[in-house]
Amino acid sequence: MRKIAVINQKGGVGKTTSAVNLSAALAEQGKRVWLIDLDPQAHASLHLGFGMQEEYLSVYDVLTDQTRMSDVCHQVDDNLWLSPSHIDLAAAEMELSGAVGREIILRDKMNEMQQDFDYIIFDCPPSLGVLTLNALTTADEIFLPLQPHFLALHGLSKLLRTIELVARRLNSNLRLTSLIYCLFDTGTRLANEIVGDVEYFFEQHRGTDSMWAEVTSFDTRIRRNIRLAEAPSYGQSIFQYAEDSNGAQDYRSLAMEVMKQTQQMGRYPRVSVSAPSAQEPQMRQTAEAEFAQDGEQPWLYHSR
């Protein structure tokens, strides 16, 4: 079982589109997939037909109440389950501010689930708060969607630093494993230059002990496609809305790469999770202090 957090603190880079349509593509290939929407905007939920105006239990109830994950796990298509978000989730950060072990609530709740899945995919909010931390402490790996545009890269070093701190302090299994290039303009020089810069940066970390030393880029490029933008308004994945579109072709191709990746890695073992130790609050404070002191790194402004 692979537990994958799809994360980028920059909005509008194809994060939710990738989380939803990669989940749907894997499900189309017969894999059992559980998509967990942790974004208060609930765009992944809306994308799959869960309206914010409806009354239903959501991830908010799991994080702030005694609700079980099984109560918010809904089958929305063949082989595809969704745990929806709700706008109330925006208040969770404040409500959990004084909770002990607030970063591992989701991890503990998910340990109670009895169903088995091939892939669990977290759609994270475009921020680095407690909701994202819950995803990072639960997941084993990170897929980072990137738009090959200069402004989309701004602040990426802060995200990488956060991943490093979470891996060091709260989740030793966590690794940044893959980059997904989205909104790709195949005919522009800028896109290829930005990709070259990103690839060069990560290449410099090969063989080090950093959490992104083994990161690779998927060969599939998710091209700009109007059908991908239209599908959410119909509450459908790209395969339900326009199965022959370029967007559908790209996400099918991406899913095939992910499954090939899984075969090469071998089946992921289940990881047992212990209760939070007495040292975890201090570890969290140390991580937060280190993160607050961290500055931007110059590689973002052309590394070559």
N, C-alpha and C positions, 0 to 999 in steps of 0.2 A: 504494500500500500504506500503510495506516495502522497505526502501532505505538502501542498504547494501554495505559498502565499504570492499572489500577484500584486505587486506594490510599486508605486511611484508617487512621491508627494506632490509632483507636478500634475495638475489636472489637464484633461484634454489630450492625452497622449495615447489613448486607445486601451487603457487599463481595464475598464469594465467590459468593453467590447471584446477584449481578448479573453477575459475570465469566463464570460458567458459562452462565447462561440467556441472556445477551445473545449469547455465542458461539454457542450452539445455535440461537437465533433467526435470527442472520445466516446460519448454515449452512443452515437450513431455506429461506432465500430464495435459495439457490444461490451464496452467497459462500464462498470458500475461507478458512477460519478456523483459526488456530493458537493454541491456549490454552496458556500456559506457567505452570505452578504453581510459585511461588517461596515458598510458605508451608510451613514445616516441619510444620504440622498436617496438610498434604496434604488439606484438605477439598475442594478442587476436583477432585483426583484421585479421591477417594472418591465424590464426587458423580457422576462419570462411570464408576464401576465398577472403578477401580484400587485394590485393597485394600493397606493398608500391610504386611500380613503376607506379601505375595507378594515373590518375588525378581525384581527387574527393575532395569535401569539407570534412573537418575533425574537430575534437574537437579543433585543433589549430586555425581554422578560427573563431570558436565560442568565444574562449578566447581572441583573439587579434583583432577581427574585429567586424562588425555589423551582422555577420551571426547568424541566429536563430537556436536553437536546432532542430527544426522540419526539417531544411534543411540538417541535418547530421544524421537523424534517418532513417535507412534503414531496411526494413524487409528482413531477410536472411533465414527464415524458418517459418513454421507454429508457430504462437504465439511468435516468437523470433525476436527482433529488435536489431540493432547494431548501435552505434555511433562510427565510426572508429577513430583511431589515425593515426598519420603520423610522420615521422622522424623529420619534421619541429617543432614538439611540443617540441623538446629538446631546441629550442631557446626561447620558451615562457617564461621561468623563467627569462631570462635576459630582454626580451622585457617588461615584466610586473613589473620589479623591482621598477619603479617609479609610478606605477598606484595606485590610491587611492582605497582602498577596493579590492585589487587584490585577496584576499583569498575567496571572496564571489561572484566572477563573474559567476561561474558555477551555483551557487544557484539561482542567479537572472535570468539567462537565462533559467533555467529549469522551473521557475515559469510561463514562457510564453507558455509552452507546453499545448496543449488541450487534447491530448490522455490520456487515463487512463490505468495504468498498475498495475498488482498484485505485481510485484517485479522489482525494479531498482537496478542493480548490477554494482558497479564501480570496474574496474580492475586498481589498483593504481600502480604507478612506484615503483621500489625498492629503494626508497629514501624518505627523509622527507622534500621535498621542497614545492614550491608553488602549484604544481599540486596535490600533496597529500593533502595539506591543503584545496584546493578547494573541494576535495572529502569529507574530514572530516567535513567541514562546511555545506555540503549539505546532507550527510547521517544521518540517525538516529541511526545506529548501525554498528558494525564492526565484521566481521568474520576474525579470525586470523589463517591462515594456518601455521602449524608448522611441520618441519621434526624432528622426534625424534632422534636428533643427537646433540652432545654438541656444535659444531661450529654454528649450525643453531640457537641456543639460544643466542649466544653472541650478546650483544647489544639490547636484547629485553627490558631491563629496560628503555632504551632511548625511544623506541617506546611507551611504556606504559606512560612515562612521557609526551610525546607529545600529546597523546590522552587526558590525564588529563588536560593539558593546553588549548587545543582547546575546550574541553567541558566547562572548567571554563570561558574562555574568549570570545569564538566565537560561540559556538553551545551547548546550555544547554541540548539539546535532545540527544546528542551523548553518546552511551554506547558501551563498548566492551561486546558482548553477547555470542559469541561462538568460540570455538577452533576446527579446523579441522586438524587431524593428517594425513599427506600425506607421500608418499614414505615409507610406513610402512613395515618393515621387521618383520613379525609375529613371526618368530622363534628365534629372537635374544634377549638376555637378556638386551642389551644396550637400545633398543627401549622401553622396558617396564620400565626400570629404569628412563629414561628421562621423560617419561609420568608421572611416579610416582612423580618425583620432581616438574614438572609443576603443577600437580593437588594439591600437597601439598601447593605450594606457593599460588595459588588462593584460596584454602580452608581457609588459614589464613586471607583472606580479606572478608570473608562472614560476613555480618552484619555491615560492615563499610560504610562510605560515599564515597568510591572511585568509579571511573567510571567502575571498573571491579569487583565490589562486587558480582554481580549476574551471572558472566560468567560461562558457562557450556561447557563441551566437548561433541561433537557428538559421539554417540556410534559407528558409522560407521568409520572404518579405511580405508583410501585410500591406497591400497596395491601397491607396485611396480609392474608395468605392462608395458611391451614393447609396447603394442598397444596404450597406452596413449602418449608415446613418438613419435610414428609414425604418429598418426592422423593429427597433425598440418601441416605436409609436404604435405598432400593431401587437405588441406583447409577444413577439415571436423571435426565435433565434434566426440567424441568417439562412439556415437550412430549411426552416419552415416557410420563410418569407420569399426567398429567392435562391433556390438550391443550385441553380446553374450560373450564378453570378460569380464575378472574380473574387468577391469576398468569401463566398462559400468554398471556392477552389483553394484559396489561400489557407483558410482555417482547417480544411481537410488535410492539406499538405502539412500544416503545423502539427496536427494531431498524429499523423503518421511518424513524424520526426520524434515526437514525445514518446510514442510507443516503442520506437526503435531504441531510444535512449533507455527506456525501462528494461528492455531485453538485455542491453549491454550492462546495465547496472545490476541486474538480478532483482528478484522480488524483494522489496523493502521489508525488513522484519518489524514487527510491532515493538514499540519502545515503551517500556514500563515507566510510569511517572510516579515519583514519590511525593508525599506531602511537602509543602514548603518548609525549608529548614529554618532554624532560628537565625541563620546568617543572611537570609534573602533580603530582609529590609535594608540591612547595611550594604549589601551588594547593589541593591537598586539605587540607593543614595549615592554610592560611589560612581555608578554608571552615569547617573544624571549629572553629577558634578563634572565628570570628564567630558560628557557631551556638551555641557554648557560652555566649557572652555575651548572647545574645538572650533577652529576657523575654517574658511574655505581653502581649498587647495588649488594651486595655479594650473593644474593639468586641464581644467575645464576650458581654459582660454588658449587652446591649441598646444598640444604637448610636443609637437615636432618642430 
